[in-house]
Amino acid sequence: MAERTGKWPRPVRALWLGLASLLVALAGPAAAAGPSAKPMEVRVVVITTWEVIRGGKDLKGELYAWRKYWPFTTEMPFPVGVHPLLYDPKRHVLAVLTGMATARASASIMALGMDPRFDLSHAYWVLAGTAGVDPKVASAGSVAWERFVVDGDLGQEIDGRDIPADWPTGILPNQRTTPYALPAPASHNDDGDTAFTLNRGLVDWAYARTRSIRLPDDPVLARVRAPYSGPGALPPTVLEGDGLMSSRFWYGDHMTDWAERWVPYWTGGQGVFVMSAEEDTGVMQALSFLAKAGRVRTDRVLMLRAGSDYVVAPSGLSAAQFIAKEAVEGLPANQEALDGLYAVASPVVRALADDWAHTRLTTPTLSLP
């Protein structure tokens, strides 16, 4: 029998030293200040997903307006992420840039949720990002509070050239052998989490506070929406609608038809596809795991998407031509969408942070008719 020395065996000591080093690196200077430092209680986390950064400067993107207009006076290191964190010590609001697509978003939020510098146990999470919008529901520049977010990557797919003649799409759910086969599989299973339901009362509360906000409209938006009809041709508005997340950018009538059916399929017929984006299900997956450890609350999540372009081409352009056009010219309503996001999200963040005496323990809710 090995002699009892009162010390940890060398492999165990090495493991714990490695974990301690990781936590110090994660927390940066705050952790080095000493183990007695109390974590900062964060009231609201603002989540952004992309930014154009050159020479260490944020030139434009989802974080840009928050840095410019919100009093984030402190920049904090975040070595396990893609960008330093921004912090408003007066309102206790934290802003994170996750990086684009599902994997980076999930990894960034998991890293933030495990960061020992912060107490996020009562925090609200407000994602404000750009998206492609379905012209059957809303116009470019419109802003939607999401009630459901659905994953568009999980599943099975047959190449378009091999689709059976009686199939509407080559995309079908895992555990099913035809598209949209009923009953739909459980949205949370061993294949992954396909659909997440946000706190409807909180979403309704946020929508009620912002539904009358007049969104930016200009000649650029008027030209962008002119070739469309119905809701897609109207001035931008604030609405409630749902998001389909995929790490692939996709375009066209056939893919939009799939999205319009895929969202209600996974939400029991309740969801309405409005916005196409990338990160929201990755964010929710990370928050769901963190919630199991008691580090966050998933009933305090708000997700806001603004249409920077349409998911279908205007009349006279094929889907391939539409992709080529945007590759050269950029997303036509990008700046208006970014402006709309800040205009709608910032008063909600401010309300949640400023009324902390109540919102810390009681989640605002509102039931709309």
C-alpha positions as CSV (number, residue, x, y, z in Angstrom):
1,M,0.0,0.0,0.0
2,A,1.3,3.5,-0.9
3,E,2.4,5.6,2.0
4,R,-0.1,8.3,3.1
5,T,1.8,11.6,2.9
6,G,-1.2,14.0,3.3
7,K,-0.7,15.3,-0.2
8,W,-2.7,14.7,-3.4
9,P,-1.2,12.1,-5.7
10,R,0.9,13.8,-8.5
11,P,-1.7,13.2,-11.3
12,V,-4.5,14.6,-9.2
13,R,-2.5,17.6,-8.2
14,A,-1.6,18.2,-11.8
15,L,-5.3,18.1,-12.8
16,W,-6.3,20.6,-10.2
17,L,-3.5,22.9,-11.0
18,G,-4.5,22.8,-14.6
19,L,-8.1,23.6,-13.8
20,A,-7.0,26.5,-11.6
21,S,-4.8,27.9,-14.3
22,L,-7.7,27.7,-16.8
23,L,-10.0,29.6,-14.5
24,V,-7.4,32.3,-13.9
25,A,-6.8,32.6,-17.6
26,L,-10.6,32.8,-18.2
27,A,-11.2,35.5,-15.6
28,G,-8.1,37.5,-16.4
29,P,-6.9,40.2,-13.9
30,A,-10.1,39.9,-11.8
31,A,-9.2,36.4,-10.8
32,A,-5.6,37.3,-10.0
33,A,-6.9,39.9,-7.4
34,G,-7.7,37.1,-5.0
35,P,-10.2,34.3,-4.4
36,S,-12.2,36.5,-2.0
37,A,-13.4,38.8,-4.8
38,K,-17.2,38.7,-5.0
39,P,-18.6,38.0,-8.5
40,M,-20.3,41.0,-10.1
41,E,-24.0,40.6,-10.3
42,V,-25.0,41.3,-13.9
43,R,-28.5,42.5,-14.6
44,V,-28.7,42.2,-18.4
45,V,-26.4,40.6,-21.0
46,V,-26.6,42.1,-24.5
47,I,-25.7,39.4,-27.1
48,T,-24.4,40.5,-30.5
49,T,-23.0,38.1,-33.1
50,W,-21.0,39.9,-35.7
51,E,-18.8,43.0,-36.1
52,V,-16.4,44.3,-38.7
53,I,-13.1,44.8,-36.9
54,R,-10.0,46.2,-38.5
55,G,-6.9,47.3,-36.7
56,G,-8.5,46.5,-33.4
57,K,-11.3,49.0,-34.0
58,D,-15.0,48.1,-34.3
59,L,-16.1,49.8,-37.6
60,K,-19.7,48.5,-37.9
61,G,-21.9,45.7,-36.9
62,E,-24.3,44.6,-34.2
63,L,-22.0,45.8,-31.4
64,Y,-21.2,49.1,-32.9
65,A,-24.3,51.1,-31.8
66,W,-24.1,49.7,-28.3
67,R,-20.5,50.8,-28.0
68,K,-21.4,54.2,-29.5
69,Y,-24.6,55.1,-27.7
70,W,-24.7,53.0,-24.5
71,P,-22.4,54.1,-21.6
72,F,-20.2,51.0,-21.7
73,T,-17.2,52.6,-19.8
74,T,-15.3,49.4,-19.1
75,E,-13.7,46.9,-21.5
76,M,-12.9,43.6,-20.0
77,P,-10.7,40.8,-21.3
78,F,-12.4,37.7,-22.7
79,P,-9.5,35.6,-24.0
80,V,-11.7,32.5,-24.6
81,G,-14.1,34.5,-26.8
82,V,-13.7,36.5,-30.0
83,H,-13.8,40.1,-28.6
84,P,-13.4,41.8,-25.2
85,L,-16.5,42.2,-23.1
86,L,-18.1,45.7,-22.6
87,Y,-19.5,46.6,-19.2
88,D,-21.7,49.4,-17.8
89,P,-20.9,49.4,-14.1
90,K,-23.7,51.9,-13.3
91,R,-26.5,49.7,-14.8
92,H,-24.6,46.4,-14.5
93,V,-25.2,45.6,-18.2
94,L,-22.7,43.4,-20.0
95,A,-22.3,43.1,-23.8
96,V,-20.7,40.1,-25.5
97,L,-19.8,39.5,-29.2
98,T,-20.2,35.8,-29.8
99,G,-18.9,35.4,-33.4
100,M,-21.1,34.1,-36.2
101,A,-22.9,30.7,-36.6
102,T,-24.1,28.2,-34.1
103,A,-20.8,26.7,-32.9
104,R,-19.1,30.0,-32.0
105,A,-22.3,31.4,-30.4
106,S,-22.7,28.3,-28.2
107,A,-19.1,28.2,-27.2
108,S,-19.0,31.9,-26.4
109,I,-22.1,31.9,-24.2
110,M,-20.9,28.7,-22.4
111,A,-17.6,30.4,-21.7
112,L,-19.3,33.5,-20.4
113,G,-21.7,31.5,-18.3
114,M,-18.8,29.7,-16.6
115,D,-16.7,32.9,-16.1
116,P,-16.1,33.3,-12.3
117,R,-16.1,37.1,-12.5
118,F,-19.8,37.3,-13.0
119,D,-23.0,36.3,-11.1
120,L,-25.5,35.6,-13.9
121,S,-28.0,33.8,-11.8
122,H,-30.6,36.6,-12.1
123,A,-29.5,38.1,-15.4
124,Y,-31.7,38.7,-18.4
125,W,-30.3,37.9,-21.9
126,V,-31.2,40.1,-24.9
127,L,-29.9,39.0,-28.3
128,A,-30.1,41.7,-31.0
129,G,-29.0,40.5,-34.4
130,T,-29.7,40.9,-38.1
131,A,-31.4,38.4,-40.3
132,G,-33.1,37.6,-43.6
133,V,-36.9,38.3,-43.5
134,D,-39.8,36.5,-45.2
135,P,-41.7,39.0,-47.3
136,K,-44.9,37.1,-46.7
137,V,-44.8,38.3,-43.1
138,A,-42.7,41.5,-42.9
139,S,-40.4,43.9,-44.8
140,A,-36.7,44.6,-44.8
141,G,-35.8,46.7,-41.8
142,S,-38.6,45.2,-39.7
143,V,-37.8,43.9,-36.2
144,A,-39.2,40.8,-34.7
145,W,-39.3,39.5,-31.1
146,E,-39.0,35.8,-31.3
147,R,-41.3,33.4,-29.4
148,F,-39.7,30.2,-30.8
149,V,-36.3,29.5,-32.3
150,V,-35.9,26.4,-34.4
151,D,-32.8,24.7,-35.7
152,G,-32.5,24.2,-39.4
153,D,-29.3,22.2,-39.4
154,L,-30.3,19.1,-37.4
155,G,-32.0,16.5,-39.6
156,Q,-31.4,14.4,-42.7
157,E,-31.1,15.7,-46.3
158,I,-31.3,14.2,-49.8
159,D,-29.6,16.1,-52.6
160,G,-32.2,18.1,-54.6
161,R,-31.5,15.9,-57.7
162,D,-32.5,12.8,-55.8
163,I,-35.7,14.0,-54.2
164,P,-38.7,11.7,-54.9
165,A,-41.3,13.3,-57.1
166,D,-43.9,13.5,-54.3
167,W,-41.7,15.1,-51.7
168,P,-41.9,18.9,-51.2
169,T,-38.3,19.0,-50.0
170,G,-35.2,16.9,-49.5
171,I,-34.9,17.8,-45.9
172,L,-36.6,15.5,-43.3
173,P,-36.4,15.2,-39.5
174,N,-34.2,12.7,-37.8
175,Q,-36.2,9.6,-36.8
176,R,-38.6,10.1,-39.8
177,T,-38.4,8.8,-43.4
178,T,-40.5,11.5,-45.1
179,P,-40.6,15.3,-44.8
180,Y,-42.9,16.6,-42.1
181,A,-43.9,13.1,-41.0
182,L,-46.3,13.1,-38.1
183,P,-46.0,13.0,-35.2
184,A,-43.0,15.3,-35.1
185,P,-40.1,13.8,-33.0
186,A,-39.6,15.3,-29.6
187,S,-37.7,18.6,-30.1
188,H,-35.3,17.8,-27.3
189,N,-33.8,14.3,-27.7
190,D,-30.5,12.5,-28.2
191,D,-30.2,13.9,-31.8
192,G,-30.0,17.4,-30.4
193,D,-32.3,20.2,-29.4
194,T,-34.3,21.3,-32.4
195,A,-36.7,23.9,-31.0
196,F,-36.7,26.2,-28.0
197,T,-39.7,28.1,-26.6
198,L,-39.0,31.4,-25.1
199,N,-40.9,32.8,-22.1
200,R,-44.1,34.1,-23.9
201,G,-45.1,36.4,-21.1
202,L,-41.7,38.2,-21.2
203,V,-41.7,38.3,-25.0
204,D,-45.2,39.9,-24.9
205,W,-44.0,42.4,-22.3
206,A,-41.1,43.5,-24.5
207,Y,-43.2,43.7,-27.6
208,A,-45.9,45.8,-25.8
209,R,-43.2,48.3,-24.7
210,T,-41.8,48.6,-28.2
211,R,-44.6,47.9,-30.7
212,S,-45.2,51.6,-31.4
213,I,-41.5,52.5,-32.0
214,R,-41.1,54.2,-35.3
215,L,-38.4,52.3,-37.1
216,P,-35.9,53.9,-39.5
217,D,-37.3,54.3,-43.1
218,D,-35.6,55.9,-46.0
219,P,-35.4,55.9,-49.8
220,V,-33.0,52.9,-49.6
221,L,-35.6,50.8,-47.9
222,A,-38.3,52.0,-50.2
223,R,-36.3,50.9,-53.2
224,V,-35.5,47.5,-51.6
225,R,-39.1,46.7,-50.9
226,A,-40.6,48.1,-54.1
227,P,-40.4,44.8,-56.1
228,Y,-42.3,42.9,-53.4
229,S,-46.0,42.8,-52.5
230,G,-48.1,42.3,-49.4
231,P,-46.3,42.7,-46.0
232,G,-42.9,42.7,-47.7
233,A,-43.8,46.0,-49.5
234,L,-44.9,47.9,-46.3
235,P,-42.7,50.2,-44.2
236,P,-40.8,48.4,-41.4
237,T,-42.5,47.6,-38.2
238,V,-42.0,45.9,-34.9
239,L,-43.7,42.5,-34.6
240,E,-43.7,39.1,-32.9
241,G,-42.4,36.2,-35.1
242,D,-40.1,33.3,-35.0
243,G,-36.6,32.4,-36.2
244,L,-35.1,29.5,-38.1
245,M,-31.4,29.1,-37.4
246,S,-28.9,27.6,-39.8
247,S,-25.2,27.9,-40.2
248,R,-25.7,28.1,-43.9
249,F,-27.0,31.2,-45.6
250,W,-29.9,30.1,-47.9
251,Y,-32.1,31.8,-50.4
252,G,-35.0,31.1,-52.7
253,D,-38.7,30.2,-52.9
254,H,-38.1,26.5,-52.3
255,M,-36.0,27.0,-49.2
256,T,-38.5,29.6,-47.9
257,D,-41.3,27.1,-48.4
258,W,-39.4,24.6,-46.3
259,A,-38.8,27.2,-43.6
260,E,-42.4,28.2,-43.5
261,R,-43.3,24.5,-42.8
262,W,-40.3,23.5,-40.7
263,V,-41.0,26.1,-38.0
264,P,-44.6,25.2,-37.3
265,Y,-43.7,21.5,-37.6
266,W,-41.4,21.7,-34.6
267,T,-43.6,24.1,-32.6
268,G,-46.9,22.2,-32.7
269,G,-48.3,24.5,-35.3
270,Q,-47.7,27.6,-33.1
271,G,-44.6,29.1,-34.7
272,V,-44.6,31.4,-37.7
273,F,-41.4,31.7,-39.7
274,V,-40.3,35.3,-40.0
275,M,-36.5,35.6,-39.7
276,S,-33.6,33.4,-41.0
277,A,-30.4,33.7,-38.9
278,E,-27.7,31.5,-37.4
279,E,-26.9,31.8,-33.8
280,D,-30.1,31.7,-31.6
281,T,-30.3,27.9,-31.1
282,G,-26.6,27.8,-30.2
283,V,-27.2,30.4,-27.6
284,M,-30.2,28.6,-26.2
285,Q,-28.3,25.3,-26.2
286,A,-25.5,26.8,-24.0
287,L,-28.0,28.6,-21.7
288,S,-30.0,25.4,-21.3
289,F,-26.9,23.5,-20.1
290,L,-25.9,26.4,-17.8
291,A,-29.4,26.5,-16.4
292,K,-29.0,22.9,-15.3
293,A,-26.1,24.1,-13.1
294,G,-28.1,26.9,-11.7
295,R,-25.9,29.6,-13.3
296,V,-28.5,31.2,-15.5
297,R,-32.3,31.2,-16.1
298,T,-33.7,30.4,-19.5
299,D,-37.0,32.1,-18.7
300,R,-35.2,35.4,-18.9
301,V,-34.1,35.3,-22.6
302,L,-35.3,37.7,-25.3
303,M,-34.2,37.4,-28.9
304,L,-34.7,40.2,-31.4
305,R,-34.0,39.9,-35.1
306,A,-34.1,42.7,-37.8
307,G,-34.4,42.0,-41.5
308,S,-31.3,43.2,-43.4
309,D,-32.5,41.5,-46.6
310,Y,-35.2,39.2,-47.9
311,V,-34.9,35.4,-48.1
312,V,-36.4,35.4,-51.6
313,A,-35.3,37.3,-54.6
314,P,-37.3,40.2,-56.1
315,S,-39.2,39.5,-59.3
316,G,-36.9,38.9,-62.3
317,L,-34.0,37.4,-60.3
318,S,-33.3,33.8,-59.7
319,A,-32.0,32.6,-56.3
320,A,-28.5,32.2,-57.7
321,Q,-28.6,35.7,-59.2
322,F,-29.8,37.1,-55.9
323,I,-26.8,35.5,-54.1
324,A,-24.4,36.9,-56.6
325,K,-26.0,40.4,-56.4
326,E,-25.7,40.5,-52.6
327,A,-22.2,39.2,-52.7
328,V,-21.2,42.3,-54.7
329,E,-23.5,44.9,-53.3
330,G,-23.9,43.7,-49.7
331,L,-27.1,43.2,-47.7
332,P,-29.4,46.1,-48.9
333,A,-31.0,47.0,-45.6
334,N,-28.1,46.2,-43.3
335,Q,-27.7,49.7,-41.7
336,E,-31.4,50.2,-41.3
337,A,-31.7,46.8,-39.6
338,L,-28.8,47.6,-37.3
339,D,-30.4,51.0,-36.4
340,G,-33.7,49.4,-35.8
341,L,-32.2,46.7,-33.5
342,Y,-30.7,49.3,-31.1
343,A,-33.9,51.5,-31.3
344,V,-36.0,48.6,-30.1
345,A,-33.7,46.6,-27.8
346,S,-32.1,49.5,-25.9
347,P,-35.3,50.7,-24.1
348,V,-36.0,47.1,-23.0
349,V,-32.5,46.6,-21.6
350,R,-32.8,50.0,-19.9
351,A,-36.1,49.1,-18.3
352,L,-34.9,45.7,-17.0
353,A,-31.7,47.2,-15.6
354,D,-33.2,50.3,-14.1
355,D,-36.1,48.6,-12.3
356,W,-33.8,46.0,-10.7
357,A,-35.5,46.3,-7.3
358,H,-38.4,44.5,-8.9
359,T,-37.0,42.7,-12.0
360,R,-34.3,40.9,-10.0
361,L,-36.8,38.6,-8.4
362,T,-39.9,39.1,-10.6
363,T,-39.8,38.5,-14.3
364,P,-42.0,41.0,-16.2
365,T,-44.8,39.4,-18.0
366,L,-47.8,40.5,-20.1
367,S,-50.5,38.4,-21.8
368,L,-51.5,39.9,-25.1
369,P,-55.0,39.1,-26.5
